């Protein structure tokens, strides 16, 4: 039978949030204030969780969390009529603040000057590639081989690989800078790693056992 899909009924807590945010002022102010407090706590947890990677600390971290909570609150208020109860209201609202934190940390990361890749960066590769040490030749020789393999990547693959693997750039920051999304970056990283491993196999830098495993996947 035709007809519109019935709207999902809201749980009691979610319904209360929606009611408080849709009433007329001044009664709405308390709901908005509570929403902002909720999102600010979530933003602080999120920036602290990511702080070790992004090097955001102290007053700057608190300011970033506040900005994320402010913008997320505005976004939730603008879209509260679109909430259909497919999840709890708080879960739905948290997505806005996580997105705002990602965007703001991304902009922060790219404002910082990036030093040229060092030998220390390159020497992290054996662990990053996840190959057991007993299946590799000397680390120094492997690293030189990987550096040669990286030169054969496309410009985009090389940019993503060096940023994400060697520099530890958060994917949210990288996606923002390159105007793309996480799924596209995952695909680029997969293709880049595959090319590098294929190069290492072809040139004898991986043991026979690893060579056979890679061949089976192709």
Secondary structure, 3 states (H helix, E strand, C coil): CCCCCCCCCCCHHHHHHHHHHHCCCCHHHHHHHHHHHHHHHHHHHHHHHHHHHHCCCHHHHHHHHHHHHHHHHHHHHHHHHHCCCCCCHHHHHHHHHHHHHHHHHHHHHHHCCCCCCCHHHHHCHHHHHCCCHHHECCHHHHHHHHHHHHHCCCHHHHHHHHHHHHCCCCHHHHHHHHCCCHHHHHHHHHHHHHHHHHHHHHCCCECHHHHHHHHHHC
